[in-house]
Amino acid sequence: MSEYHALAYTDLVLASVLVLANAGLSAALGLGVARQMLIAAARMIVQLLLVGLILQWLFTVASPAITALAAMIMIGFATYEVSARQERRLTGWWTQGLGGSTMLLAGGLVTVAALVVVVRSEPWYAPNIAIPLFGMILGNAMTGTSLALNTLIVTVRREARAIEAQLLLGETRWCACRPPIRHALRSGFMPIVNAMAATGVVSLPGMMTGQILAGAAPGEAVKYQLLIMFLIAGTTGLAVIGSVYGAVLRLTDDRHRLRLDRLAESPVTGRSA
């Protein structure tokens, strides 16, 4: 078996030629994305270098308090991304609250359970294991949650008259909102379903590829990748279900009325619901 080769910065410079070539082609074809591509590449380089330095420090300190703080910072950024991806938001901090709380509860519980029961690292909060594991779980939960919330709000606004008609006929808010809820849940589950269906045949996931490149046996890499996919699926499901049903509670009230007045103004048109 060939040995793992540590990359030098000159290797990265050679690989970056591909990005420069794409930017050059964009400029030559007049696509207008050359500048954005170069800026995005520069941001990626700076961010990853900073993250590498921070992780190196975290792994050296190995403090449970600092590890928890790093996880909370990750939750904060994920919460912002969920809110930023919404066409329409709930008034106040409800969008951030729903997204952040569901990801924190689902991701935190699943990650801690995996570290204590399955991985059994010593100590269980070892940052070199806990932070990468939590990051993979959180990133996928963020995607599912943002899609589910956006789909729910868009669908409820589009079908507002049908929902209100059912409420007037005596249906509960849960029955009247059942089609939007199902649509939102399907949207939130779809990324992880597609990922599980394609894993191994269409693509080799990042963690498995990294372990194989680092010299791990393919069989061991497969077992760890399966573990990660199961954890991601479980966390995504809990976060999506929690955020969708929480949003329905906010978009309705105890008297089973639809409350579109609890939607913020559109950032594009400036109109409320």
Secondary structure, DSSP 8 states (H G I E B T S, - for coil): --------HHHHHHHHHHHHHHHHHHHHHT-S-HHHHHHHHHHHHHHHHHHHHHHHHHHHH--HHHHHHHHHHHHHHHHHHHHHT-SS-BSTTHHHHHHHHHHHHHHHHHHHHIIIIII--SSTT-HHHHHHHHHHHHHHHHHHHHHHHHHHHHHHHHTHHHHHHHHHTT--HHHHTHHHHHHHHHHHHHHHHHHHHHBTTTB--HHHHHHHHTT--HHHHHHHHHHHHHHHHHHHHHHHHHHHHHHHHHHB-TT--B-GGGB---TTT----
